[in-house]
Amino acid sequence: NANEYAYYYGDVFVNSGTKGNGITLTFGDSVETVPDYMFESGSEMLYPNIRNIVIGSNVRSIGNCAFRQCCSIESIDFGNSVETIGYSAFSDCINIREINLPESVKFISDNAFLYCNGLTEITISESVEYLGHEAFGNCLSVDIVNYNAVNCETWYPFNYCENLRTVNIGNNVKNIPSYAFTYCRNLERVYIPDIAVQIDKNAFIECGDFAIVCKNGSYAN
C-alpha cells in the first residue's frame, strides 16, 4: 500500500501505520540498543508520521539524539528494562504528552527531554542515579514534578521550567541537591516528607517565593 510506512532495523518494525493516522514504532525483543541518531529528524522532519513508540522488553539503552525533533511523537511506552536514555534522545519532541519512566532507568543524560513542551507532569523514580544538565530543561508546560531519586547526581535538570507550580519530594529522598530546580520562577509549593531531608544551598536558584509544605514538628519544619 503506497500510503503505508515500514521501517526496519534488525527486529525493529513499524506496524499499523498510515500517512493518515500516524504509525506506531515497535522495537522487538531482539533489540538491546536504539542506535544514536536513528530517527533524528532535524529541520527536515524526516519521520513526520511517528505517533507512538513501544520499547521492547530487552532494550537497555536509547541512543544519543535517537528521536530528536520527532515532533509528531505523542506517546512512549518505555517497557521495563531501559537503563540509559542518551543525550538529547527526545529533545524537541514537542507533542509528547506523558512519559512513564520505569524503575529500571538509572541514567537520564543531558538534554534528554529538552523542550518537550507537551509534558505536564514528570516523575523521577528512586532508581535514577544521574539526571543530566537540562534533562527536562525548558519544558514550559510542566506543572508538577515528583522527585523520588534517593542518590542522584544532577545539574540544572529542570532549568527554566517556568510554569512549574508543585514539587513533591518522595518519602525516601535524603537530599535535594544543588541546582536541582533553577529558574522555575512560578514555583508555588514544595512538599517535603516527615523524614530528614537536606536542602542544599543552591537547590532552588531563582525560583522566587514559594512555600515549603511539611508537618508541624517534622525535620523540614
Secondary structure by P-SEA (a helix, b strand, c coil): cccbbbbbcccbbbccccccbbbbbbbccccccccccccccccccccccccbbbbccccccccccccccccccccccccccccccccccccccccccbbbbcccccccccccccccccccbbbbcccccccccccccccccccccccccccccccccccccccccbbbbcccccccccccccccccccbbbbcccbbbbcccccccccccccccccccccc
